[in-house]
Amino acid sequence: MRRFLIGSALATVLAGSAFAEDAALLFGNDSYDRLGRVSRGAEILGSATLLEDLGFDVVSIRNGDAQEAIDKLDDFVALVPDSDRLVVALTGRFATDGERTWMLSSDAENVGILTVGFKGLSIESLLAVLAEKPGSAFLLLGADQLDGAEFDEWVRNGVGAFAVPQGVTVAIGSVRDISAFMRTEVAKPARDLSAALAATSSIKVQGFLPKPWVLMPTISEPSDTYDTAGESALWDGAVALDTVDAYRNYIRRYPQGAHRKEADAAIQAILSEPNRGARLAEEALSLTRNQRREIQRDLTILDYNTRGIDGIFGPGTRGAITNWQQVNGYAQTSYLTTEQINRLDAQASRRAAELEAEAERKRQEQARLDRTYWEETGAKADEAGYRAYLERFPDGIFSEVARDRLTEIEQSKRALAEVEDRATWERVRASDTVSGYQDYLSAYPEGVFVAEAQARIAELTRSDQAQTQYLASEQSLGLNLITLQLIEARLEQLGLEPGRVDGALDEDSRRAIRRYQQARGLPESGYVNDMTLVRLLADFTGIGGR
């Protein structure tokens, strides 16, 4: 890992092009990954607009991790050679070994003497940069207190002693005091900072401090001529870019412009929106609705509940993405990158293969149990055995044989039954209702078809209660004819005998679906639900085949 902000990164002032005569760095942390929250830690960033009005080119960092801080500080260092004034304000958590001091980045943890340099901004190195502008360099440090739980015995919380280069002014106080002083005193034109610091007992001052000390310029009066066309063009460009820098550039050029309030509001919206960069990056991928459905199917296969597979990334999907990112060590933004989509896809492909392999093992085990049970029941070739088998395995390997044999037995009984008994049974069988079979049992308690009537009552009672709910759930999926045909084709490919592949889910199709659900540990309804559809389509199309 690149050592953070020590050595040449700050000790050497890089040459670069800068358009402002002054430069400012505002670094505020109000949320640390491991070190907790800092009350009002990012409030310092609210001074950015005030400084820009004074002609400063402002580099802002909120809750910056080590890498982000490196990138932003490189931007600030590049501005130094062409700047007349330098203002740096840091608010958050600090660490010191007594002789050196670091401001901790938001991803700092287990702060120790050997590691703090990787996750901290070296105040000594920063002072070396500020020394390039003696008499016009101001460093403000707002430190928040924290117990030593995350520090080793050689490093403690807070700001330590350090040597201030000639011509550099340093102010140290609490986060609240430094933020307020920046807003009310530093970022005001032509303010005597020497007098203001003398009147503020809660802020400690070190280094250069003449009396009076006026660091900030006055704001010049607007010209009588106004470049309306130029302002309009610059504003349109800022809106098109929609970045903090673009809006601030507009404010610097037209501090009293017609769109000043809109620019301020846009900057605030951008700074206050968490994970905005991640959102814009995902939007740049231009994911189609089908691609979003694939992502939802991937998440569902991995047991992250997206609350539907509709190609719309609502709260359910965003929550599932966040949970997946947490498990896989990514920043929990709820927005995906190309790398994350590919990894998610690969995981889902592997999981689908694992589920299918497990389903095959279950199918083989089920088939073994099925055959063993048949040997003890249906293979005995009597009515009781057939019925016992169908009770245990209604869609089993020998279910059709058992039903055919029972039909033959029923036909034999029918031939032997008395005319009235047979006639009544035929009417009841035609109506096929629970009440009809109950009437038959009442009329013929010793009738030839008592066993059939009791079995049919039990079967209808079980199925009627669930069928309405299962059918409603399936209909809510809005399956079209092509999808229904794909379902039947996959069932046929798996050897589950769904009948004709015509998109009509008849009894053969229902039986095949139940067999599929049974082998995969899904609820055995015979109807298609979300998980059954996801598994079938994943099996058929091969997840990961984008």
C-alpha positions in Angstrom: 0.0 0.0 0.0 1.2 3.5 -0.8 2.4 5.3 2.4 -0.2 7.9 3.2 0.9 11.6 3.0 4.5 11.3 4.2 7.7 11.7 2.2 7.4 13.2 -1.3 3.6 13.3 -1.5 3.6 16.5 0.6 7.3 17.3 1.3 7.7 18.1 -2.4 5.4 20.8 -3.8 4.2 19.7 -7.2 4.1 22.1 -10.1 0.6 22.4 -11.8 -1.8 24.7 -13.4 -4.2 26.6 -11.1 -6.6 29.4 -12.0 -7.2 30.9 -8.5 -4.8 33.1 -6.7 -5.5 31.4 -3.4 -6.0 27.7 -2.3 -7.8 26.1 0.6 -8.1 22.5 1.8 -11.1 21.5 4.0 -11.0 18.0 5.4 -13.8 17.0 7.7 -14.6 13.6 9.1 -17.9 13.0 11.0 -18.0 9.2 10.5 -15.2 6.7 10.9 -15.5 3.0 9.9 -14.0 1.8 13.3 -13.6 4.9 15.4 -17.2 6.0 15.7 -18.9 9.3 14.8 -17.6 12.8 15.4 -20.3 15.4 16.2 -20.3 18.2 13.6 -17.0 16.8 12.2 -18.0 17.7 8.6 -19.4 21.1 9.4 -16.1 22.7 8.3 -17.1 21.9 4.7 -19.8 24.5 4.9 -17.2 27.2 4.6 -16.3 26.2 1.1 -18.7 28.6 -0.6 -17.6 31.5 1.6 -13.9 30.9 0.7 -14.8 30.6 -3.0 -16.5 34.0 -2.9 -13.1 35.3 -1.7 -11.4 33.9 -4.7 -10.1 30.6 -3.2 -9.9 27.4 -5.2 -11.2 24.9 -2.6 -10.5 21.2 -2.3 -13.0 19.5 0.0 -12.9 16.0 1.6 -15.7 14.5 3.7 -15.0 11.2 5.5 -12.1 10.5 3.2 -10.4 7.2 3.3 -6.7 6.9 2.8 -6.8 6.6 -1.0 -9.3 9.4 -1.5 -7.4 11.7 0.8 -4.2 11.0 -1.3 -6.0 12.0 -4.5 -7.5 15.2 -3.1 -4.3 16.3 -1.4 -2.4 15.8 -4.6 -5.0 18.3 -6.1 -4.4 20.8 -3.3 -0.6 20.5 -3.5 -0.8 21.2 -7.3 -2.4 24.5 -6.5 0.2 25.8 -4.0 2.9 27.2 -6.4 0.4 29.6 -8.1 -1.4 30.6 -4.9 -0.8 33.7 -2.8 -2.7 32.5 0.3 -3.1 29.0 1.8 -5.8 28.0 4.3 -6.1 24.4 5.6 -8.7 23.3 8.1 -8.8 19.7 9.4 -11.6 18.5 11.8 -11.9 14.9 13.1 -9.8 12.5 15.1 -6.0 12.9 15.6 -3.2 10.7 16.9 0.2 11.6 18.2 3.3 9.9 19.5 4.3 13.0 21.4 6.6 14.4 18.7 4.5 13.8 15.6 0.8 14.3 14.8 -1.5 12.7 12.2 -5.1 13.4 11.3 -6.7 10.0 10.9 -8.6 9.0 7.7 -12.1 7.5 7.9 -10.8 3.9 7.4 -8.3 4.1 10.3 -8.4 1.2 12.8 -6.1 -0.3 15.5 -4.0 2.8 15.4 -0.4 1.9 16.2 3.1 3.5 15.9 4.0 1.3 13.0 0.7 1.7 11.0 -0.6 5.2 11.7 1.4 6.6 8.8 -0.6 4.5 6.4 -4.0 5.9 7.6 -3.1 9.4 8.7 -2.3 12.8 7.3 1.1 13.9 8.6 0.8 17.4 10.1 4.5 17.9 9.9 4.5 17.2 6.2 1.6 19.5 5.7 3.3 22.3 7.6 6.3 21.9 5.2 4.0 22.7 2.3 2.4 25.7 4.0 5.9 27.0 4.7 6.1 27.8 1.0 3.9 30.8 1.6 5.2 32.5 4.8 2.9 35.1 6.2 0.0 33.9 4.2 -0.5 30.3 5.4 -3.1 29.4 8.1 -3.6 25.8 9.5 -6.6 25.1 11.7 -7.0 21.8 13.6 -10.3 20.8 15.2 -9.7 17.7 17.3 -12.4 15.3 18.7 -11.7 13.3 21.9 -11.7 9.5 21.9 -10.7 6.9 24.4 -7.6 4.9 23.8 -9.3 1.6 22.9 -8.1 1.7 19.3 -4.6 3.0 20.1 -1.4 1.1 21.1 0.8 2.1 24.0 3.1 4.4 21.8 0.3 6.4 20.2 -2.4 8.4 22.0 -5.5 10.4 20.9 -5.2 14.1 20.2 -2.8 16.7 18.8 0.8 16.6 20.0 3.6 19.2 20.0 5.2 20.1 16.7 7.5 22.8 15.4 5.7 25.5 13.4 7.7 26.8 10.4 8.5 30.5 10.2 5.6 32.5 8.7 2.9 29.8 9.3 0.0 30.3 11.7 -1.6 27.3 13.5 -4.9 27.4 15.5 -5.9 24.4 17.6 -9.3 23.8 19.3 -12.4 21.6 19.4 -14.3 20.6 16.3 -17.1 23.0 17.2 -14.8 26.0 17.9 -12.7 25.6 14.8 -15.7 25.2 12.5 -17.4 28.3 14.0 -14.2 30.3 13.8 -13.7 29.4 10.2 -17.2 30.5 9.3 -17.5 33.6 11.3 -13.9 35.0 11.2 -11.5 33.3 8.7 -13.9 33.2 5.7 -14.8 36.9 6.0 -13.2 39.6 3.9 -10.6 41.9 5.4 -11.0 40.5 8.9 -8.3 41.1 11.5 -7.6 37.5 12.5 -5.1 38.5 15.2 -7.7 40.4 17.1 -10.3 37.6 16.5 -8.0 34.9 17.9 -7.1 37.0 20.9 -10.8 37.3 21.7 -11.3 33.5 21.4 -9.8 31.9 24.5 -10.9 28.3 23.5 -8.5 28.3 20.5 -4.8 27.9 21.1 -2.5 29.8 18.6 1.1 28.9 17.6 3.5 30.4 15.1 3.3 33.6 13.1 0.7 36.1 14.3 1.4 39.8 13.7 -0.9 42.6 14.9 -3.0 43.3 12.9 -3.1 40.2 10.6 -5.5 40.5 7.7 -5.3 37.4 5.6 -8.4 37.7 3.5 -8.9 40.1 0.6 -11.8 42.4 0.2 -14.5 41.6 -2.3 -14.4 44.0 -5.3 -17.5 45.8 -6.4 -19.3 44.3 -9.4 -18.6 45.9 -12.8 -21.3 48.1 -14.4 -21.3 45.8 -17.4 -22.5 42.3 -16.9 -21.8 39.3 -19.1 -25.3 37.8 -19.1 -24.6 35.5 -22.1 -21.3 34.3 -20.5 -23.1 33.6 -17.2 -25.8 31.6 -18.9 -23.3 29.5 -20.8 -21.3 28.8 -17.7 -24.4 27.9 -15.8 -25.6 25.5 -18.5 -22.2 23.9 -18.5 -22.2 23.5 -14.7 -25.7 21.8 -14.8 -24.5 19.5 -17.6 -21.4 18.4 -15.5 -23.4 18.4 -12.2 -20.3 18.4 -10.0 -19.3 20.4 -7.0 -16.3 21.8 -8.8 -18.5 23.0 -11.8 -21.0 24.7 -9.5 -18.2 26.3 -7.5 -16.5 27.5 -10.6 -19.8 29.3 -11.6 -19.9 30.9 -8.1 -16.4 32.1 -8.3 -17.0 33.7 -11.6 -20.5 35.1 -10.7 -20.8 35.3 -6.9 -24.0 37.4 -7.3 -25.2 35.6 -10.3 -28.8 34.8 -11.1 -28.3 31.1 -10.3 -26.3 31.5 -7.1 -29.0 30.0 -4.9 -29.4 27.1 -7.3 -25.7 26.5 -7.3 -25.5 26.6 -3.5 -28.4 24.2 -3.3 -26.9 21.8 -5.9 -23.6 21.8 -4.0 -25.4 21.0 -0.7 -27.4 18.2 -2.4 -24.3 16.6 -3.8 -22.3 16.8 -0.6 -25.2 15.5 1.5 -26.1 12.6 -0.8 -24.3 9.5 0.5 -22.8 7.2 -2.2 -23.6 9.7 -5.0 -20.5 8.7 -6.9 -21.5 5.0 -6.7 -25.0 5.9 -7.9 -23.7 7.8 -10.9 -21.2 5.0 -11.7 -24.1 2.5 -11.8 -26.3 4.7 -13.9 -23.4 5.1 -16.4 -23.6 1.3 -17.0 -27.1 1.8 -18.5 -28.4 -1.5 -17.3 -31.4 -2.7 -19.3 -34.5 -4.1 -17.5 -33.5 -7.6 -18.5 -30.0 -7.1 -17.1 -31.6 -5.9 -13.8 -33.8 -8.9 -13.7 -30.7 -11.1 -14.1 -29.1 -9.4 -11.2 -32.2 -9.9 -9.1 -32.3 -13.6 -10.1 -28.6 -13.9 -9.1 -29.3 -12.3 -5.7 -32.3 -14.5 -5.1 -30.3 -17.7 -6.0 -27.8 -16.6 -3.3 -30.7 -16.1 -0.8 -30.7 -12.3 -0.8 -34.4 -11.3 -0.9 -35.0 -8.7 -3.6 -38.8 -8.8 -3.0 -39.5 -9.6 -6.6 -37.8 -10.1 -9.9 -39.2 -7.2 -12.0 -36.2 -5.4 -13.3 -36.9 -2.4 -10.9 -34.3 -1.7 -8.2 -36.5 -0.6 -5.3 -35.8 -0.7 -1.6 -35.9 -4.5 -1.6 -33.3 -4.9 -4.3 -31.1 -2.1 -2.9 -31.2 -3.8 0.6 -30.2 -7.1 -1.0 -27.3 -5.5 -2.8 -26.1 -3.8 0.4 -26.2 -7.1 2.3 -24.3 -8.9 -0.5 -21.7 -6.1 -0.6 -21.2 -6.4 3.2 -20.7 -10.1 3.0 -18.2 -9.8 0.1 -16.1 -6.9 1.6 -17.3 -4.1 -0.6 -18.4 -0.6 0.5 -22.1 -0.8 1.3 -23.4 1.7 -1.2 -26.3 -0.4 -2.5 -25.1 0.4 -6.1 -23.2 -2.0 -8.3 -20.1 -1.8 -10.4 -19.1 -3.9 -13.4 -16.7 -5.8 -11.2 -19.4 -6.5 -8.6 -21.9 -7.6 -11.2 -19.5 -10.1 -12.7 -18.6 -11.4 -9.2 -22.3 -11.7 -8.3 -23.0 -13.5 -11.5 -20.1 -16.0 -11.0 -21.3 -16.7 -7.4 -24.9 -17.3 -8.6 -23.7 -19.6 -11.4 -21.7 -21.7 -8.9 -24.6 -21.7 -6.5 -27.1 -22.7 -9.2 -24.8 -25.6 -10.1 -24.5 -26.6 -6.4 -28.3 -26.5 -6.0 -28.8 -28.6 -9.1 -26.3 -31.2 -8.0 -28.0 -31.3 -4.6 -31.3 -31.7 -6.3 -30.0 -34.6 -8.3 -28.7 -36.3 -5.2 -32.1 -35.7 -3.5 -33.9 -37.1 -6.6 -31.8 -40.3 -6.6 -32.4 -40.7 -2.8 -36.1 -40.1 -3.3 -36.2 -42.6 -6.1 -34.5 -45.2 -3.9 -37.0 -44.6 -1.1 -39.8 -44.7 -3.7 -38.8 -48.1 -5.0 -38.3 -49.5 -1.5 -41.7 -48.3 -0.4 -43.3 -49.7 -3.6 -41.8 -53.2 -2.8 -43.5 -53.1 0.5 -46.9 -51.7 -0.7 -47.9 -51.6 -4.3 -45.8 -54.6 -5.4 -48.1 -56.7 -3.2 -50.8 -56.1 -5.9 -53.7 -55.3 -3.6 -55.9 -52.3 -3.1 -54.5 -51.4 0.4 -50.9 -51.5 -0.9 -51.7 -49.3 -3.9 -53.5 -46.7 -1.7 -50.7 -46.8 0.9 -48.2 -46.1 -1.8 -50.1 -43.2 -3.3 -50.6 -41.7 0.1 -46.8 -41.6 0.6 -45.8 -40.9 -3.1 -48.7 -39.3 -4.9 -46.4 -38.4 -7.8 -44.0 -41.3 -7.4 -42.3 -43.5 -10.0 -45.1 -46.1 -9.8 -48.0 -43.6 -9.2 -49.5 -44.1 -12.6 -49.3 -47.9 -12.3 -50.9 -47.7 -8.9 -53.7 -45.5 -10.2 -54.3 -47.8 -13.2 -54.5 -50.8 -10.9 -56.9 -49.0 -8.6 -59.0 -48.1 -11.6 -59.1 -51.8 -12.6 -60.1 -52.7 -9.0 -62.7 -50.1 -8.9 -64.1 -51.3 -12.2 -64.2 -54.8 -10.8 -66.0 -53.6 -7.8 -68.4 -51.6 -9.9 -69.3 -54.8 -11.9 -70.0 -56.6 -8.6 -71.9 -53.8 -6.9 -75.7 -53.7 -6.7 -77.4 -51.7 -9.3 -78.6 -49.0 -6.9 -75.2 -48.8 -5.2 -73.5 -48.5 -8.5 -75.9 -45.9 -9.9 -75.5 -43.8 -6.8 -71.7 -44.1 -6.9 -71.6 -43.1 -10.6 -73.6 -39.9 -9.8 -71.3 -39.1 -6.9 -68.2 -39.8 -8.9 -69.4 -37.5 -11.7 -70.0 -34.6 -9.3 -66.7 -35.3 -7.5 -67.5 -33.2 -4.4 -66.8 -33.7 -0.7 -70.5 -33.4 0.1 -71.4 -35.9 -2.5 -69.0 -38.5 -1.2 -70.2 -37.8 2.4 -73.8 -38.4 1.2 -72.8 -41.7 -0.4 -71.1 -42.8 2.9 -74.2 -42.0 4.8 -76.4 -43.9 2.4 -74.1 -46.9 2.0 -71.8 -47.2 5.1 -71.0 -50.8 3.9 -71.1 -49.9 0.2 -68.6 -51.3 -2.3 -67.0 -47.9 -2.9 -66.6 -46.8 0.8 -62.8 -46.9 0.6 -62.8 -44.9 -2.6 -65.2 -42.3 -1.1 -63.1 -41.8 2.0 -59.9 -41.5 0.0 -61.4 -39.0 -2.3 -62.8 -36.9 0.6 -59.3 -36.7 2.1 -57.7 -35.8 -1.2 -60.2 -33.1 -2.0 -60.1 -31.6 1.5 -56.3 -31.3 1.3 -56.1 -29.9 -2.2 -59.1 -27.4 -2.1 -57.6 -25.5 0.9 -54.3 -24.8 -0.8 -55.2 -24.8 -4.5 -56.8 -21.3 -4.5 -53.8 -19.8 -2.8 -51.3 -21.6 -5.1 -53.2 -20.6 -8.2 -53.4 -16.9 -7.1 -49.7 -16.9 -6.4 -48.9 -18.3 -9.8 -51.3 -15.9 -11.6 -49.6 -13.0 -9.9 -46.4 -13.8 -11.8 -48.0 -12.9 -15.1 -46.5 -15.8 -17.0 -46.9 -15.5 -20.8 -47.2 -18.4 -23.2 -43.5 -18.5 -24.1 -42.5 -18.7 -20.4 -45.0 -21.5 -19.8 -43.6 -23.4 -22.7 -40.0 -22.9 -21.4 -41.1 -24.3 -18.1 -42.6 -27.4 -19.7 -39.6 -27.8 -22.0 -37.2 -27.8 -18.9 -39.4 -30.3 -17.1 -39.4 -32.6 -20.1 -35.6 -32.1 -20.4 -35.3 -33.3 -16.8 -37.4 -36.4 -17.6 -40.3 -35.4 -15.4 -42.9 -36.1 -18.1 -45.0 -32.9 -18.3 -47.0 -34.0 -21.3 -47.2 -31.9 -24.4 -45.1 -28.7 -24.4 -47.9 -26.3 -25.3 -47.9 -23.8 -22.5 -51.1 -25.3 -21.0 -50.4 -26.4 -17.4 -52.6 -29.5 -17.3 -52.5 -32.3 -14.8 -49.4 -33.9 -16.4 -47.6 -30.6 -16.1 -48.7 -30.1 -12.5 -47.4 -33.6 -11.6 -44.1 -32.8 -13.2 -43.8 -29.5 -11.3 -44.5 -31.3 -8.1 -41.8 -33.8 -8.9 -39.4 -31.0 -9.6 -40.3 -29.2 -6.4 -39.9 -32.4 -4.4 -36.4 -33.1 -5.7 -35.2 -29.6 -4.9 -36.7 -29.2 -1.4 -39.3 -26.7 -2.6 -43.0 -26.6 -1.4 -44.7 -29.3 -3.4 -47.7 -27.4 -4.7 -47.7 -28.3 -8.4 -47.9 -24.5 -9.1 -45.2 -22.1 -10.1 -44.0 -19.6 -7.5 -41.1 -17.1 -7.4 -38.4 -19.6 -6.3 -39.6 -22.4 -8.6 -39.5 -20.0 -11.6 -36.1 -18.7 -10.6 -34.7 -22.2 -10.3 -36.3 -23.5 -13.5 -35.0 -20.5 -15.5 -31.6 -20.7 -13.9 -31.4 -24.4 -14.8 -32.6 -23.8 -18.3 -30.7 -20.6 -19.4 -27.6 -21.1 -17.3 -27.0 -18.1 -15.0 -23.8 -16.3 -15.8 -24.2 -16.7 -19.5 -24.6 -13.0 -20.3 
